[in-house]
Amino acid sequence: MKSRIPAVAVSIVLVAILSSCSLSVQSDAEETAIHQRLEAFIDSIYVIDTHEHQRVPPAFDKDKANFFSILQGEYLQGDLASAGSPGVSDELVNNGDIDRLWEESGRYLDYSRNTSYYGHFQDGLALLYDFDDKYFTHENIAVLSKEIAANYRRFDQWYDEALGKTRIEMMFNDQYWSMFKTTVNHDKFGLVFRIDELVRGAARRGKLTDAEGDSVNSAYYFAAKEGVELNTLDDYLEYATGWYERFTKAGAVCSKCALAYHRTLFFEQVSEEEARRLYRLNPDKLTAAQQKKLEDFMMHWCVEKCSEYDLMLQVHTGYLAGNRGQLDNGRAVKLINLLLAHPDTKIDLFHGGYPWWLDIGALAKSFPNVYIDLVWLPQISRRAAVEALHEWLDAVPYNKFFWGGDCWSIEGAAGSLEYGRSVVTQVLGEKVEDGFMTEELACEVALGIFRRNAIEAFGLEE
């Protein structure tokens, strides 16, 4: 005989289910309201962007601007290459041949529709050009190209209008293409002192170009122009000190190191005596190990100078832009001996150390002088940025977070900020919904990430 549920029991179950549904609807509505309030608050913040590579005027001929001329300078180009693209033809871009460019690159754009590089670039165009299509197509790229061309023909005015739309109040602009330049090209830019070629230059005594053949990134080039001889390590250190003085006098907001693109981030401690001996040797006959020792010595020296001149040092960690990089060069834990040796120098670790973001959180939790910068991480992987920020906020005091864009165009920077806002809104909303934060604290954390922490840590003036 089958058992039967009494009618009264059925009624009780139905009431319970209906009550549960009602509570669920109320809960979903409240969660949506929390998210919307946080989103509105975060969108209202005037942002201190702690890292960009803005080219003003652009590196390409602005009178020939189109969708693909901007794409060439964006991270999305790396995903096209990863998908198998042989590259975008410079000639076609300069000629504005959208039809042939789509034939050449359209399918690789389509293969990348799932990536964060694609999404962040699209978000930038959505904010600045009211582009509301889900994906790029041959047709809408042609329309976008006309709008881009019109804006770039009045570039200065357009750039200011675009900055206003983003609510970016200040950008720290790393001019890596001219590392010894002590001026900036826009009143919203903060000057950054890139130290890479001071470090690498110690092992290339007398060379009037950097390792890539560029004269403007060689300390020896400028020394020769100024009639300064750098025959000994003491000469070189005195001249390098002069560059710290020039940059701080010019109002530099910080220093920057991206040596992971060239070598490991493990910098041994090398005595000054040994560095002097190595500097005297013929630079063309230095072994790789001897070159590294000179660079290691200079890196420690530069980090100490950053403390002396009150410049926070921003360090590239983790993933390398482009394709086929030596990714483990930038693993952040390799910096531990440097951090231990220089407790008074503030260090801003970039990019979440992707894919090793747990390392970054552990370092920032352990070292009072280490900060976390969300810069570029949401563009690499939005999902990783969400998981990393959740993890870090469980472990690290919230005054130690910054945000930066790391883009070459205003379109890229706008999309980067949209992605950053989206990630922070989602994570803080989930913290509030799960009862780990009040909404008031979530707003305070967001204000810190996008503005207040940078003002305090970099010593800016309101």
C-alpha positions as CSV (number, residue, x, y, z in Angstrom):
1,M,0.0,0.0,0.0
2,K,1.4,3.4,-1.1
3,S,1.8,5.9,1.7
4,R,-0.2,9.2,1.3
5,I,0.8,12.7,2.4
6,P,-2.1,14.1,4.4
7,A,-3.8,17.2,2.9
8,V,-2.7,19.4,5.8
9,A,0.9,18.4,5.2
10,V,0.6,19.3,1.6
11,S,-0.8,22.7,2.5
12,I,2.1,23.3,5.0
13,V,4.6,22.3,2.3
14,L,3.0,24.6,-0.3
15,V,3.0,27.5,2.2
16,A,6.6,26.9,3.0
17,I,7.5,26.9,-0.8
18,L,5.6,30.0,-1.5
19,S,7.1,31.8,1.5
20,S,10.5,30.7,0.4
21,C,9.9,32.0,-3.1
22,S,8.7,35.3,-1.7
23,L,11.8,35.6,0.4
24,S,14.0,34.7,-2.6
25,V,12.3,37.4,-4.7
26,Q,12.8,40.0,-1.9
27,S,16.5,38.8,-1.5
28,D,17.1,39.1,-5.2
29,A,15.6,42.6,-5.3
30,E,17.7,43.7,-2.4
31,E,20.9,42.3,-4.0
32,T,20.0,44.1,-7.2
33,A,19.5,47.4,-5.3
34,I,22.8,47.0,-3.5
35,H,24.6,46.4,-6.8
36,Q,22.9,49.4,-8.4
37,R,23.7,51.7,-5.5
38,L,27.4,50.6,-5.5
39,E,27.6,51.0,-9.2
40,A,26.2,54.5,-9.1
41,F,28.6,55.5,-6.3
42,I,31.7,54.0,-8.1
43,D,30.7,55.7,-11.4
44,S,30.6,59.0,-9.5
45,I,34.2,58.8,-8.3
46,Y,36.8,61.1,-9.9
47,V,39.6,58.6,-10.6
48,I,43.3,58.7,-9.9
49,D,44.6,56.4,-12.6
50,T,48.0,55.1,-11.4
51,H,49.4,53.8,-14.7
52,E,49.0,54.6,-18.4
53,H,51.1,54.8,-21.6
54,Q,49.1,57.5,-23.3
55,R,50.5,58.7,-26.6
56,V,49.5,62.3,-27.0
57,P,49.5,63.1,-29.8
58,P,49.0,59.4,-31.0
59,A,51.8,57.4,-32.4
60,F,49.9,57.0,-35.7
61,D,48.9,59.8,-38.1
62,K,45.9,61.2,-36.5
63,D,44.6,62.5,-39.8
64,K,44.3,58.9,-40.9
65,A,42.7,57.5,-37.8
66,N,40.3,54.5,-38.0
67,F,39.2,51.5,-35.9
68,F,42.3,49.5,-37.0
69,S,44.8,52.3,-36.3
70,I,43.6,52.3,-32.7
71,L,43.4,48.5,-32.6
72,Q,47.1,48.2,-33.5
73,G,48.0,49.8,-30.2
74,E,45.6,47.8,-28.1
75,Y,46.0,44.5,-26.2
76,L,43.3,42.9,-28.3
77,Q,46.0,42.7,-31.0
78,G,47.7,40.1,-28.9
79,D,44.6,37.9,-28.9
80,L,44.3,38.1,-32.6
81,A,47.9,36.9,-32.8
82,S,47.1,34.1,-30.3
83,A,44.2,33.1,-32.5
84,G,46.5,32.8,-35.5
85,S,46.4,36.2,-37.2
86,P,49.6,37.0,-39.2
87,G,49.2,40.6,-38.2
88,V,47.4,43.7,-39.4
89,S,48.9,45.3,-42.5
90,D,50.3,48.8,-41.8
91,E,49.7,49.8,-45.4
92,L,46.0,48.9,-45.3
93,V,45.6,50.7,-42.0
94,N,47.2,53.9,-43.3
95,N,45.0,53.7,-46.4
96,G,41.9,53.1,-44.3
97,D,41.0,50.1,-46.4
98,I,38.3,48.8,-44.0
99,D,37.0,46.1,-46.5
100,R,40.4,44.5,-46.9
101,L,41.3,44.9,-43.2
102,W,38.1,43.0,-42.3
103,E,39.0,40.3,-44.8
104,E,42.4,40.1,-43.2
105,S,41.5,40.3,-39.5
106,G,37.7,39.8,-39.2
107,R,37.7,36.1,-38.4
108,Y,40.4,36.6,-35.8
109,L,38.4,39.3,-34.2
110,D,35.5,36.8,-34.1
111,Y,37.6,34.2,-32.5
112,S,38.4,36.7,-29.7
113,R,34.8,37.7,-28.9
114,N,35.0,35.7,-25.6
115,T,38.2,37.4,-24.2
116,S,38.5,40.2,-21.8
117,Y,40.8,42.1,-24.2
118,Y,37.9,42.2,-26.6
119,G,35.3,43.1,-24.0
120,H,37.3,46.0,-22.4
121,F,38.1,47.5,-25.8
122,Q,34.4,47.3,-26.7
123,D,33.4,48.9,-23.4
124,G,35.7,51.8,-24.1
125,L,34.1,52.4,-27.5
126,A,30.7,52.0,-25.8
127,L,31.4,54.8,-23.3
128,L,33.1,57.2,-25.7
129,Y,31.2,56.5,-29.0
130,D,27.8,55.2,-27.8
131,F,28.7,51.9,-29.5
132,D,26.0,49.5,-28.3
133,D,26.4,46.4,-30.6
134,K,27.3,43.2,-28.9
135,Y,30.2,42.4,-31.2
136,F,32.4,44.1,-33.9
137,T,31.3,43.5,-37.5
138,H,32.4,44.6,-40.9
139,E,29.5,47.1,-41.0
140,N,29.8,48.6,-37.5
141,I,33.6,48.9,-37.8
142,A,33.1,51.0,-40.9
143,V,30.7,53.3,-39.1
144,L,33.1,53.5,-36.0
145,S,36.0,54.3,-38.3
146,K,34.2,57.4,-39.6
147,E,33.4,58.6,-36.1
148,I,37.0,58.0,-35.0
149,A,38.3,59.9,-38.0
150,A,36.1,62.8,-37.2
151,N,37.2,62.9,-33.6
152,Y,40.9,62.6,-34.3
153,R,40.8,65.4,-36.8
154,R,40.1,67.6,-33.7
155,F,42.3,65.5,-31.4
156,D,43.1,67.9,-28.6
157,Q,39.5,68.8,-28.0
158,W,38.3,65.2,-28.4
159,Y,40.9,64.0,-25.9
160,D,39.7,66.4,-23.2
161,E,36.0,65.5,-23.9
162,A,36.9,61.8,-23.6
163,L,38.7,62.3,-20.3
164,G,35.6,64.1,-19.1
165,K,33.4,61.1,-20.0
166,T,35.7,58.7,-18.1
167,R,35.9,60.9,-14.9
168,I,39.7,60.3,-14.8
169,E,41.1,63.3,-12.9
170,M,44.8,62.3,-13.2
171,M,46.8,59.7,-15.0
172,F,50.4,58.6,-14.1
173,N,51.9,58.4,-17.6
174,D,54.8,56.1,-18.1
175,Q,56.6,57.3,-21.3
176,Y,58.7,54.2,-21.8
177,W,59.4,55.3,-25.4
178,S,61.4,58.2,-24.0
179,M,62.4,57.2,-20.5
180,F,64.5,60.3,-19.7
181,K,61.9,62.8,-20.8
182,T,61.0,65.1,-17.8
183,T,57.9,66.7,-19.3
184,V,54.4,65.4,-20.0
185,N,52.1,66.3,-22.9
186,H,48.9,66.9,-21.0
187,D,47.9,68.7,-17.8
188,K,46.1,65.6,-16.5
189,F,49.3,63.5,-16.7
190,G,51.6,62.7,-13.8
191,L,55.3,62.3,-14.7
192,V,56.7,58.8,-14.1
193,F,60.5,58.1,-13.8
194,R,61.2,54.8,-15.7
195,I,64.4,53.4,-14.2
196,D,64.9,50.4,-16.6
197,E,67.7,51.8,-18.6
198,L,69.6,53.1,-15.6
199,V,69.7,49.6,-14.4
200,R,70.5,47.9,-17.7
201,G,72.9,50.7,-18.7
202,A,75.4,49.9,-16.0
203,A,76.4,46.7,-17.9
204,R,76.7,48.6,-21.2
205,R,79.3,51.3,-20.4
206,G,79.7,53.9,-23.0
207,K,76.9,52.7,-25.3
208,L,75.1,55.6,-26.9
209,T,72.0,53.6,-27.5
210,D,70.0,51.3,-25.3
211,A,69.9,47.5,-25.8
212,E,67.2,48.0,-28.5
213,G,69.2,50.6,-30.4
214,D,67.3,53.7,-29.2
215,S,69.4,56.7,-28.3
216,V,66.8,58.5,-26.2
217,N,66.8,55.6,-23.7
218,S,70.5,55.6,-23.0
219,A,72.0,57.5,-20.1
220,Y,75.3,57.6,-22.0
221,Y,73.7,59.4,-25.0
222,F,72.6,62.2,-22.7
223,A,75.9,62.2,-20.8
224,A,77.8,62.6,-24.1
225,K,75.5,65.4,-25.2
226,E,76.2,67.2,-21.8
227,G,79.9,66.5,-22.0
228,V,79.9,64.2,-18.9
229,E,82.3,61.3,-18.9
230,L,81.1,58.1,-17.2
231,N,84.4,56.2,-16.9
232,T,83.9,54.7,-13.4
233,L,81.0,53.4,-11.4
234,D,81.2,56.4,-9.2
235,D,80.8,58.6,-12.2
236,Y,77.8,56.6,-13.3
237,L,76.1,56.7,-9.9
238,E,76.6,60.4,-9.6
239,Y,75.1,60.9,-13.0
240,A,72.2,58.6,-12.2
241,T,71.6,60.6,-8.9
242,G,71.3,63.6,-11.1
243,W,68.4,62.0,-13.0
244,Y,66.5,61.4,-9.7
245,E,67.0,65.1,-8.9
246,R,65.8,66.2,-12.3
247,F,62.6,64.0,-12.2
248,T,61.7,65.0,-8.6
249,K,62.3,68.7,-9.4
250,A,60.0,68.2,-12.5
251,G,57.3,66.8,-10.2
252,A,57.5,63.1,-10.8
253,V,54.8,61.2,-8.9
254,C,56.6,57.8,-8.8
255,S,59.2,55.5,-10.4
256,K,58.6,52.5,-12.6
257,C,60.4,49.2,-13.3
258,A,59.4,46.8,-16.2
259,L,62.5,44.7,-16.2
260,A,60.6,41.5,-16.3
261,Y,60.3,42.0,-20.0
262,H,64.1,41.6,-20.2
263,R,65.2,39.4,-17.3
264,T,64.2,37.8,-14.0
265,L,62.9,39.8,-11.1
266,F,65.4,38.1,-8.7
267,F,68.0,40.7,-7.9
268,E,70.9,39.5,-5.9
269,Q,72.8,41.7,-3.5
270,V,76.1,42.6,-5.0
271,S,78.8,44.6,-3.2
272,E,79.8,48.0,-4.4
273,E,83.4,46.8,-4.6
274,E,82.5,44.0,-7.0
275,A,80.3,46.3,-9.0
276,R,83.2,48.7,-9.4
277,R,85.4,45.9,-10.6
278,L,82.9,44.7,-13.2
279,Y,82.1,48.3,-14.4
280,R,85.8,48.7,-15.3
281,L,85.8,45.7,-17.6
282,N,85.2,45.8,-21.3
283,P,81.4,45.8,-21.6
284,D,81.5,43.8,-24.8
285,K,83.3,41.0,-23.0
286,L,81.1,40.7,-20.0
287,T,79.5,37.3,-19.5
288,A,75.7,37.1,-19.0
289,A,76.4,36.4,-15.3
290,Q,78.6,39.5,-14.9
291,Q,76.0,41.7,-16.7
292,K,73.3,40.4,-14.3
293,K,75.5,41.2,-11.3
294,L,75.9,44.8,-12.5
295,E,72.2,45.1,-13.1
296,D,71.4,43.6,-9.7
297,F,73.7,46.1,-8.0
298,M,72.0,49.0,-9.8
299,M,68.5,47.8,-9.1
300,H,69.2,47.7,-5.3
301,W,70.9,51.1,-5.6
302,C,67.9,52.5,-7.5
303,V,65.4,51.1,-5.0
304,E,67.3,52.8,-2.2
305,K,67.3,56.1,-4.2
306,C,63.5,55.8,-4.6
307,S,63.2,55.9,-0.8
308,E,65.7,58.8,-0.5
309,Y,63.7,60.8,-3.0
310,D,60.3,59.7,-1.7
311,L,59.2,58.0,-4.9
312,M,57.1,54.9,-4.8
313,L,58.4,52.2,-7.1
314,Q,55.9,50.5,-9.4
315,V,57.0,47.0,-10.6
316,H,55.6,45.0,-13.5
317,T,54.9,41.5,-12.3
318,G,53.3,38.5,-13.9
319,Y,52.0,38.3,-17.5
320,L,53.9,40.0,-20.3
321,A,52.1,42.0,-23.0
322,G,52.3,40.6,-26.5
323,N,53.1,37.0,-27.3
324,R,55.8,34.4,-26.5
325,G,57.1,36.1,-23.4
326,Q,59.3,34.5,-20.8
327,L,56.4,34.6,-18.3
328,D,58.1,33.3,-15.2
329,N,60.5,36.3,-15.3
330,G,57.9,38.3,-13.5
331,R,56.8,36.0,-10.7
332,A,56.5,38.4,-7.8
333,V,57.9,36.1,-5.1
334,K,61.3,36.6,-6.7
335,L,61.3,40.1,-5.3
336,I,61.3,38.9,-1.6
337,N,65.0,39.5,-1.0
338,L,64.7,43.0,-2.6
339,L,61.7,43.8,-0.3
340,L,63.6,42.6,2.7
341,A,66.6,44.7,1.9
342,H,64.6,47.9,1.4
343,P,61.8,48.2,4.0
344,D,61.5,52.0,3.6
345,T,60.8,52.0,-0.1
346,K,57.1,51.8,-1.1
347,I,56.6,49.2,-3.8
348,D,53.5,49.0,-6.0
349,L,53.1,45.6,-7.5
350,F,51.3,45.5,-10.9
351,H,48.9,43.3,-12.7
352,G,48.1,41.0,-9.8
353,G,51.1,39.0,-10.8
354,Y,48.8,37.1,-13.1
355,P,48.5,34.1,-13.1
356,W,50.1,34.0,-9.6
357,W,47.8,36.4,-7.8
358,L,48.0,34.6,-4.5
359,D,51.7,35.6,-4.4
360,I,50.7,39.3,-4.6
361,G,48.2,39.0,-1.8
362,A,50.7,37.2,0.5
363,L,53.4,39.9,-0.2
364,A,51.1,42.8,0.5
365,K,49.9,41.1,3.6
366,S,53.4,40.5,4.9
367,F,55.2,43.7,3.9
368,P,53.9,47.1,5.1
369,N,55.6,48.8,2.2
370,V,54.0,46.6,-0.5
371,Y,50.8,47.7,-2.3
372,I,48.5,46.0,-4.9
373,D,47.6,47.6,-8.2
374,L,44.7,46.2,-10.1
375,V,46.2,47.8,-13.2
376,W,45.6,45.7,-16.4
377,L,44.4,42.6,-14.5
378,P,40.7,42.9,-15.5
379,Q,41.7,43.2,-19.2
380,I,43.8,40.1,-19.0
381,S,41.0,38.1,-17.4
382,R,38.0,39.7,-15.8
383,R,37.2,36.4,-13.9
384,A,40.7,36.3,-12.5
385,A,40.4,39.9,-11.3
386,V,37.1,39.1,-9.5
387,E,38.6,36.1,-7.8
388,A,41.9,37.9,-7.0
389,L,40.1,40.9,-5.5
390,H,37.9,38.7,-3.4
391,E,41.0,36.9,-2.1
392,W,43.0,40.1,-1.5
393,L,40.2,41.9,0.4
394,D,40.0,38.9,2.7
395,A,43.7,39.2,3.5
396,V,45.0,42.8,2.9
397,P,44.0,46.1,4.5
398,Y,42.0,48.1,2.0
399,N,44.3,51.2,2.1
400,K,46.8,49.2,0.0
401,F,44.9,49.0,-3.3
402,F,45.1,51.2,-6.5
403,W,43.7,51.0,-9.9
404,G,45.3,51.8,-13.3
405,G,44.5,51.3,-17.0
406,D,47.8,50.6,-18.7
407,C,46.7,51.6,-22.3
408,W,48.0,53.7,-25.2
409,S,44.8,55.3,-26.3
410,I,42.0,57.1,-24.5
411,E,39.6,54.5,-26.0
412,G,41.7,51.7,-24.3
413,A,41.9,53.6,-21.0
414,A,38.1,54.2,-21.0
415,G,37.4,50.5,-21.5
416,S,39.9,49.6,-18.9
417,L,38.2,51.8,-16.3
418,E,34.8,50.4,-17.2
419,Y,36.1,46.9,-16.7
420,G,37.8,48.0,-13.4
421,R,34.6,49.6,-12.1
422,S,32.6,46.4,-13.1
423,V,35.0,44.1,-11.2
424,V,35.1,46.3,-8.1
425,T,31.3,46.7,-8.1
426,Q,30.7,42.9,-8.4
427,V,33.2,42.0,-5.7
428,L,32.1,44.6,-3.2
429,G,28.4,43.8,-3.9
430,E,29.0,40.2,-3.2
431,K,30.9,41.0,0.1
432,V,27.9,43.1,1.2
433,E,25.3,40.5,0.1
434,D,27.3,37.7,2.0
435,G,27.4,39.9,5.1
436,F,31.1,40.4,5.2
437,M,30.9,44.2,4.7
438,T,28.4,46.9,5.3
439,E,27.4,48.9,2.3
440,E,29.1,52.0,3.9
441,L,32.4,50.1,4.2
442,A,32.1,48.9,0.6
443,C,31.8,52.5,-0.6
444,E,34.8,53.5,1.4
445,V,36.9,50.6,-0.1
446,A,35.8,51.6,-3.6
447,L,36.8,55.2,-3.0
448,G,40.1,54.0,-1.7
449,I,40.8,51.9,-4.7
450,F,39.9,54.5,-7.3
451,R,41.1,57.7,-5.6
452,R,41.9,58.1,-2.0
453,N,44.6,55.5,-1.5
454,A,46.6,56.9,-4.4
455,I,46.3,60.5,-3.0
456,E,47.6,59.4,0.3
457,A,50.3,56.8,-0.7
458,F,51.8,58.8,-3.6
459,G,51.6,62.1,-1.6
460,L,49.3,63.9,-4.1
461,E,47.5,67.1,-3.3
462,E,43.7,67.3,-3.5
